[in-house]
């Protein structure tokens, strides 16, 4: 892009110089308003008019140069935001570039999609990052960074077959680089890897592929983290899942996946059909994965709701049983209290019936004492008897 700017600036200077040279040769009468022909007047036609082709070319070159400068400023701002950790800001700047009304070169768009995929990945938007990697690989099938990123994303959500497929594709690309002794693409194309690093990366990649194959052989295939793919938390509600699924379905619908190609200036127009085919295939796979994740997560939510209803029902039944036991215990206690009160009343009645009036005892005692005194007087027993008055008190 820097070389393109230099070429465009040089072309602008050449066009301006040519326009000035041509304007020097014009006569002053060529710029008079009276010499401009009116409708129906063919006699006032000026002998020579300034050519408009050079001026139009100069204006188009200036507009193109301004557009290139705008794209470069946007990319610089997006990269600065990405390096600073402002992922939402970086995504916004890259989206302004790739979703603009004017077209951009194929390699430039592929690079912007790759950087936006990195920003989406750092922000935790795995589906968006995979979609941008798909667009990057559709525009540039030999992009090493896109293959590495997509394989890592698939491994993050434990979608091991797709991750293994990307790693094997990357291994073939490394082998072709070592065979050709150069990186893919033209010499001016920038890569995130150097040629001397390829052998070491190939060895580590081979070990990684063997590990994934062992995990697949052990049966670790159906444990995909669909929550991370869709971007919802575990234990989310039904409304949260439906909202996230609706947004992903609208963004990654296979029918709309090829819309960005219209804003792309392909290096070879004959590659349009192949690019569209790659985009449709990758977007269809991602769309099916999202739909499968929605079905799986919705099933989990329905199971959790049914389990929650069952727990509430069991808790309600336990509460009712506890209330019944409490009522039975209260009834038993009331019966015991009633029986005790009845027994106490009976005991009281028995005690009251067995007691004697103390006045009766007093009268009987005095009468008996009188009888004893009379008998003693009749017998001539006139001696005094010691008496304790306490005992005789009535």
KOLZAFI-201881 format. One line per field, with one value per residue (C-alpha): x, y, z; residue number from 0. Coordinates in steps of 0.25 Angstrom, whole numbers, plus 5000, padded with zeros to 4 digits. Example, Ala and Ser with C-alpha at 12.3 -4.5 7.8 and 13.67 -1.06 7.14 Angstrom:
BEGIN
c1 c(5049:5055)
c2 c(4982:4996)
c3 c(5031:5029)
k c(0:1)
end
This chain:
BEGIN
c1 c(5000:5012:5017:5003:5003:5016:5012:4999:5006:5015:5004:4997:5009:5011:4997:4997:5010:5004:4991:4999:5007:4994:4988:5000:4997:4983:4979:4972:4960:4958:4954:4945:4930:4925:4932:4924:4914:4899:4888:4884:4897:4907:4915:4921:4928:4942:4953:4960:4954:4962:4962:4955:4961:4973:4965:4956:4968:4974:4962:4960:4974:4973:4960:4967:4979:4969:4962:4975:4980:4967:4968:4982:4978:4967:4976:4986:4976:4970:4984:4987:4974:4977:4990:4985:4974:4962:4956:4942:4949:4958:4946:4939:4950:4953:4938:4938:4949:4943:4928:4931:4924:4936:4944:4958:4969:4968:4980:4977:4963:4969:4979:4968:4958:4970:4973:4958:4957:4968:4960:4948:4956:4961:4947:4942:4933:4938:4927:4930:4945:4943:4935:4946:4956:4947:4946:4961:4964:4954:4962:4975:4975:4990:4989:4996:4991:4977:4979:4986:4975:4963:4970:4972:4958:4952:4961:4956:4942:4946:4942:4954:4951:4950:4963:4970:4966:4972:4985:4986:4984:4994:5004:5002:5005:5018:5022:5020:5028:5039:5038:5038:5048:5040:5027:5014:5010:5018:5031:5025:5014:5015:5014:5014:5025:5039:5044:5055:5044:5036:5044:5042:5027:5026:5031:5022:5010:5013:5013:5000:4993:4997:4992:4978:4977:4980:4969:4959:4963:4959:4945:4946:4937:4924:4928:4927:4926:4914:4912:4926:4922:4909:4914:4905:4908:4905:4891:4886:4871:4863:4862:4877:4880:4869:4875:4889:4885:4876:4888:4898:4887:4885:4900:4905:4894:4900:4891:4898:4912:4917:4913:4926:4932:4925:4934:4947:4956:4961:4974:4969:4954:4954:4955:4942:4934:4945:4945:4930:4930:4940:4932:4919:4925:4931:4919:4910:4919:4919:4904:4901:4910:4903:4889:4894:4899:4886:4878:4888:4888:4873:4871:4880:4871:4859:4865:4869:4855:4848:4858:4855:4840:4842:4850:4840:4829:4837:4840:4825:4821:4832:4826:4812:4816:4823:4811:4803:4813:4812:4797:4797:4807:4798:4786:4793:4798:4783:4778:4789:4786:4771:4773:4782:4772:4761:4770:4773:4758:4755:4766:4761:4747:4752:4760:4748:4739:4749:4751:4743:4738:4748:4736:4731:4744:4744:4729:4733:4745:4738:4727:4737:4744:4732:4728:4742:4741:4727:4733:4744:4736:4726:4738:4743:4756:4757:4772:4777:4782:4793:4787:4794:4785:4791:4786:4772:4770:4758)
c2 c(5000:5010:5007:5009:5023:5027:5023:5030:5043:5042:5040:5052:5061:5056:5059:5073:5076:5072:5080:5092:5090:5089:5101:5110:5107:5112:5126:5135:5135:5120:5125:5136:5133:5140:5129:5118:5113:5114:5106:5109:5117:5110:5122:5125:5112:5115:5110:5102:5098:5093:5077:5071:5058:5062:5069:5057:5048:5057:5058:5043:5041:5051:5044:5030:5035:5041:5028:5020:5030:5029:5013:5014:5024:5015:5002:5010:5014:5000:4994:5004:5000:4986:4987:4996:4985:4993:4982:4988:5001:4992:4984:4997:5003:4990:4989:5003:4998:4985:4990:5003:5007:5007:4995:4991:4982:4967:4966:4978:4973:4959:4966:4974:4962:4955:4966:4967:4952:4954:4965:4957:4945:4954:4960:4945:4945:4932:4931:4944:4941:4928:4935:4946:4935:4928:4941:4943:4928:4931:4943:4937:4921:4922:4931:4923:4932:4930:4915:4915:4924:4916:4903:4909:4914:4900:4894:4904:4900:4885:4883:4874:4869:4883:4887:4874:4877:4892:4887:4876:4887:4896:4884:4883:4897:4896:4885:4893:4904:4895:4889:4903:4909:4922:4927:4926:4938:4950:4955:4968:4960:4961:4948:4946:4935:4935:4924:4919:4917:4907:4894:4896:4900:4887:4878:4884:4884:4869:4866:4874:4866:4853:4858:4862:4848:4841:4850:4846:4832:4832:4836:4851:4856:4860:4869:4882:4895:4901:4912:4918:4917:4924:4934:4931:4927:4914:4914:4925:4928:4924:4939:4941:4929:4932:4947:4942:4931:4941:4951:4940:4934:4948:4951:4937:4933:4926:4934:4947:4941:4946:4960:4965:4960:4972:4982:4974:4977:4963:4962:4952:4953:4939:4935:4941:4927:4920:4931:4930:4915:4915:4925:4918:4905:4911:4919:4907:4899:4910:4912:4897:4897:4909:4903:4890:4898:4905:4892:4886:4898:4899:4884:4887:4899:4891:4880:4890:4896:4882:4879:4892:4889:4875:4881:4891:4881:4872:4883:4886:4872:4871:4884:4879:4865:4873:4881:4868:4863:4875:4875:4860:4863:4875:4866:4855:4866:4871:4857:4855:4868:4865:4852:4858:4868:4858:4849:4861:4865:4851:4851:4864:4858:4846:4854:4863:4851:4845:4857:4859:4872:4876:4881:4867:4863:4874:4870:4855:4858:4867:4857:4845:4854:4857:4842:4838:4849:4844:4830:4835:4843:4831:4822:4832:4836:4850:4851:4862:4858:4866:4871:4878:4889:4888:4874:4878:4890:4889)
c3 c(5000:5003:4989:4983:4990:4984:4970:4971:4976:4965:4955:4961:4959:4945:4942:4948:4940:4927:4930:4933:4920:4912:4918:4914:4900:4901:4896:4906:4897:4901:4915:4911:4915:4902:4894:4900:4890:4893:4888:4874:4872:4864:4859:4873:4875:4880:4872:4883:4897:4908:4909:4920:4920:4928:4938:4940:4942:4952:4960:4960:4964:4975:4980:4980:4987:4998:4999:5001:5011:5019:5019:5024:5035:5039:5039:5048:5058:5058:5060:5071:5078:5077:5083:5094:5098:5093:5085:5083:5077:5068:5063:5060:5052:5044:5042:5036:5026:5022:5021:5014:5001:4993:4989:4995:4990:4992:5001:5009:5012:5016:5025:5032:5033:5040:5050:5053:5056:5066:5072:5073:5079:5090:5093:5094:5082:5076:5065:5060:5060:5052:5042:5040:5038:5028:5020:5021:5016:5005:5000:5003:5005:5008:5020:5031:5043:5039:5039:5052:5059:5054:5058:5072:5073:5069:5080:5090:5088:5087:5073:5070:5056:5050:5058:5053:5038:5039:5045:5034:5024:5031:5031:5016:5014:5022:5014:5001:5007:5010:4996:4989:4998:4999:5006:4998:4990:4984:4990:4996:5003:5018:5027:5042:5041:5035:5026:5036:5046:5037:5041:5056:5054:5046:5057:5067:5058:5055:5070:5072:5061:5068:5081:5075:5068:5081:5087:5076:5077:5092:5089:5092:5080:5086:5097:5089:5097:5090:5101:5097:5083:5084:5094:5106:5120:5126:5133:5124:5122:5110:5105:5106:5097:5087:5086:5084:5074:5066:5064:5060:5050:5044:5043:5038:5029:5017:5007:5011:5013:4999:5001:5004:4991:4984:4992:4989:4977:4973:4967:4957:4953:4949:4964:4967:4966:4974:4985:4986:4987:4998:5006:5004:5009:5021:5025:5023:5033:5043:5042:5044:5056:5062:5060:5066:5078:5079:5080:5090:5099:5098:5102:5114:5118:5117:5125:5136:5136:5137:5148:5155:5154:5160:5171:5175:5174:5183:5193:5193:5196:5207:5213:5213:5219:5230:5232:5233:5243:5251:5251:5256:5267:5272:5272:5280:5289:5291:5294:5304:5311:5311:5317:5327:5331:5332:5341:5350:5351:5355:5365:5371:5372:5379:5389:5392:5394:5404:5413:5426:5432:5443:5451:5452:5458:5468:5473:5474:5481:5491:5493:5496:5505:5513:5514:5519:5530:5534:5536:5544:5553:5555:5559:5569:5562:5567:5565:5556:5542:5535:5522:5511:5506:5492:5490:5496:5488:5479)
k c(0:1:2:3:4:5:6:7:8:9:10:11:12:13:14:15:16:17:18:19:20:21:22:23:24:25:26:27:28:29:30:31:32:33:34:35:36:37:38:39:40:41:42:43:44:45:46:47:48:49:50:51:52:53:54:55:56:57:58:59:60:61:62:63:64:65:66:67:68:69:70:71:72:73:74:75:76:77:78:79:80:81:82:83:84:85:86:87:88:89:90:91:92:93:94:95:96:97:98:99:100:101:102:103:104:105:106:107:108:109:110:111:112:113:114:115:116:117:118:119:120:121:122:123:124:125:126:127:128:129:130:131:132:133:134:135:136:137:138:139:140:141:142:143:144:145:146:147:148:149:150:151:152:153:154:155:156:157:158:159:160:161:162:163:164:165:166:167:168:169:170:171:172:173:174:175:176:177:178:179:180:181:182:183:184:185:186:187:188:189:190:191:192:193:194:195:196:197:198:199:200:201:202:203:204:205:206:207:208:209:210:211:212:213:214:215:216:217:218:219:220:221:222:223:224:225:226:227:228:229:230:231:232:233:234:235:236:237:238:239:240:241:242:243:244:245:246:247:248:249:250:251:252:253:254:255:256:257:258:259:260:261:262:263:264:265:266:267:268:269:270:271:272:273:274:275:276:277:278:279:280:281:282:283:284:285:286:287:288:289:290:291:292:293:294:295:296:297:298:299:300:301:302:303:304:305:306:307:308:309:310:311:312:313:314:315:316:317:318:319:320:321:322:323:324:325:326:327:328:329:330:331:332:333:334:335:336:337:338:339:340:341:342:343:344:345:346:347:348:349:350:351:352:353:354:355:356:357:358:359:360:361:362:363:364:365:366:367:368:369:370:371:372:373:374:375:376:377:378:379:380:381:382:383:384:385:386:387:388:389:390:391:392:393)
end
